[in-house]
Amino acid sequence: MTFLRWPARMAAALLTAGLLMVTAVPARAHVHVHSEDEVKPGAKDVRMTFHVPNEKDDARTVGVWIEAPKGVRGMRAEQVKGWTAQQQAPGGGSGTVGWSGGAISGEDGADFVVHIDRVPTGVDALTFVTKQRYDDGEVVSWDQPAEEGKPEPEHPAPVLSLTGASPAESAPHAGESLGFARTAAIVCGAVVLLAAAALPALRAMARRRKAVSR
C-alpha cells in the first residue's frame, strides 16, 4: 500500500514545487513612489512619498535627487529628520529636489516626501528619474523605463499611476499584468503536465517493487 501511495505523493510534490516557483518570486528592492490620495491628471497640491532602499552592503546612501517629469509644476522637497532638503540640484539645475546630510545603511530604507503644485493633463502616469548617491562615490540612476513584455530593468524609474485615465492610456499597464499572468499559467501548466506524464512510470515502478517484495 505504501508503494502505491508513493507515486501520488511524488506527483503532488512536483505540483507543489511548480506552484512555489510561480508564486515565491523574491521581491526586488527598488525606488518606488506612492500617494495616499488618488491623483488625477490636472490635480493640484499633490503629496507623494518616495521610498529609497540602500542596496549596497559596503556603502551607505548619502544623497537622493528626484527630477520633475515634463509638465509638472512647483515641485518641493519636504524636510526629513536627519537630512537637509534642497530645492534644486547641485550646480543650479532646475526641476530637481533632493536631500543630503543623512545616511541609509545596510538593508534599511528611507521615505522622502515631495509636493507638487500641479499635475499635467493628458497623461496616465508620472515617471520620476531618481539619482541615489553612495558614500563610495557611486551614483545610481533610477531612470530605466519598464516595457511591456520585457523583464523588469535593473534600475526602473519610479512611476506614479494616475486615476481616471482613459482605457487606451491604461492599456500598457494592464498588458504588463496580463503578460505576467500568462507566463505564470504556462509555467504552472508545464509542471502539471510533467507530473501527469511521470505518474504512469512511477506507478509501474511501485508495482515492480511490490512484486519483488513478495
N, C-alpha and C positions, 0 to 999 in steps of 0.2 A: 504493500500500500504506500509505503514511504517513497519507493522509486517512481510510482505512478504520479504522485503529487509533485515530485521534483520538477518535471518539465513545465508545469503550470506556474510554479513558483519562479522558475527562471524567466519565463515569458513576462510575468508581472514585473520582475526586477528590471528587465530590459526596457519595458514601457515606462517604468518609474524613472529610470536613468535618462530616457529621452525627454520626459517632461521636465526634469531638472535642468537639462541642457537648454531647454527653451526658456524656462521661467527664471532660472537663477543666474541671469547675466549680471555681472558686477557693475554697479553704477560708477561712471567715470566722473571724477570731480572736475568741475569747470566753473567759470564765472557765469552766473545767471542773474536775471533781473525779474522782479515781480512788483505788482502794485496791489495793495489791499482793496482798492476800489476798482470798479470797472472803468476802463479807459477807452473812449471812443474817438474816432477821427475828429479833430477840431476841439477836443476837450481843453479846458483851462485849469490852471493851478493843480497840476498832477504831481503826486509824490510817489517816488519809486525807490525800491531798495535793491542794491546790488550786493550779492554775496560773493566774496572773493576768498577762495581756499589757497592755502600755501601748499605747493606741490613738490617742494624740494626738501629732502631730509637734511641737507648740509648747508642750507641758506634760508634766510628769512625775507619775507616780503616787507619792503620798507617804503614803497610808493605805489599809488594807484591813480591812473588817469583815465577819464572817460570822455569820449568825443561825442558831441551832439550830432544826431542824424540830420540830414538835409531837411530844412523846413521847420525844425524845432526852434522855438523862440524862448529866450530867457532861461537858460539852464543854470542852476545854482547848486553848490555843494553845501550840505548841512554839516555842522560841526559834529565830530565823532570823538568820544573820550579817548585821550591818548594820542590823537592825531591832530594835525593842523590842516584845515580845509583851505584850498586855494581856488580862486575863481577863474584862473586861466593857466594854461600850460607854461612850463618854463620857456623863456625866450620870447614871451609876449604873444603866443598863439591864441587866437580867439576860438570860442565854441568848445572849449575843453575845461573840465573841472577836475580837481584831484585832491589827494591827501598825502601828506608826508609826515615824518617825525615819529611815527609809530612803528610797530613791527608785528608780523604774524609769523609764528614759528611752528615747526613740527607739522602735524596734520590738522592744525587749527584753521579756522576761517574767520572772517570779519565782515560785518554788514556796513555798507556805506549808502547814505540816503541822498538822493538827488531830487530837486524840484525843477519843473519846467513850467513856464508861463502858458504855453500853448502848444498843442499837438497839431501837426499839419493835417489837412484834409486829403482825401483821395488815396490813402494808404491803409493797409490792413495790419501793419506791424512796424515797430521801430527797432532798428538794428544799431547797437551802440558798440563802436570799436573801443576796446579797453586795453590799456597797457599796464602791465604788472612788473614793477622793478624789484629785483632782489639785491641783497647786500653784497653779493659776489660780483655785481656789475651787470648781470644778465637782465635784459628787458624782454618779457614775453608779450607778444601782441595777440590779443584775442580778437581776430578780425576775419576769420575764415567763414564764408557762407556755407550753410547746410543745404545740400542739393537733394532733390527728390530722387530716390532710387539708388543713392550712393551712401557709403558708410559715413558716419559722423566724422568730421575732420578733427585733427589733433587739437586745434585751438579755435573752437567755434565762437563766433561773436555772440554775445548775449542778445536775445531778441524778446521784446515785449509785444505780445499779440494784442491787437485791439479788438474790442467788441463792436458788433453792428456792421462788420464788413460784409460786402456782397458775397454770394456764393462763389462767383468767379474768382474773387480775390482770395477767398479762403481755401480754394481747391488745392493748391500746392501743399498746405499743411495737412489737409485730410489725406492726400496721396501718400505722405510720409507715413502716417499711421497705418493706412491700408497696406503699404508695402511691407512694413514690419510684420503685420498680421499674416500676410500671405507667406512670408518666409518662415514664420513660426509654425504655420499649419503644414507646410511642406516638410519641415524637419520632423515634426511630431508624427506625420503620416508615414514617413520613411522608417522611423523607429518601429511603429506598429507593424508595418509590412515585414520588416526583418524578424520581429518576434514571431509573427504568424508563420513565416517561412521556416523558421528554425524549430517550430513546435513538433511537426511530424518526426523529424530526425531525433529530437530529444525523447519523444515517446518510444520510438523504436529502440533507442539505446537503453531506456529504462526496462523495456520488455526483455531485452537480451540479458541485462544484468539480473533480472528476476529469475530468468530461466537458469542462468548459471548458478545462482544461489540455491536453487532447488537440488 
